[in-house]
Amino acid sequence: MQKKLGHHFLLDRGVSNRIISAGGAKDHAKVTEAGPGRAFLTKALCQDVEKVLAVAIGSNHVSFLKEAFNQSSAVAIITANAKDLQ
């Protein structure tokens, strides 16, 4: 994956756990993740919530995510700019 558009990838499990805890989503929650990048947070979210909608802007990211979660019904992946979603 190329870093463009100012992407910074989350790689710290402690930070992802704090994000999930601060968000308060549990069990049957459905969560939208804007810019899932390398899916570090996505993987952690899958352990705590029912469904993750991963919104990725680049085709490289989408391809990576589809391959990483091809066996998972807990993650839906769409190609879009999250700021354009309503």
C-alpha positions, 0 to 999 in steps of 0.5 A, a space after each residue: 500500500 502506498 502512503 498518499 493523501 496523508 495516510 498514517 496507519 495505526 499499528 499500536 494495539 494499546 491505542 486501538 483498544 483505547 479507541 474501541 473503549 472510548 467509542 463504547 460500542 459493544 456486542 450487537 453494535 454496528 460500527 463505521 470505520 473511515 479509513 481502515 488502512 491496514 485493518 489493525 483497528 478493524 480486526 480489533 473491532 471485529 472482536 467486540 462488535 457485530 458488524 464493521 462497515 469499512 470505508 476505504 478511499 483507494 483501490 489498493 486499500 479495498 483490495 487488501 481489505 477484501 483479501 484480509 476479510 474474505 471469510 468474515 461476515 463481520 466486515 463489509 467493505 465499500 470504496 468511497 471517501 467517507 467525508 462524502 457519505 451521508 
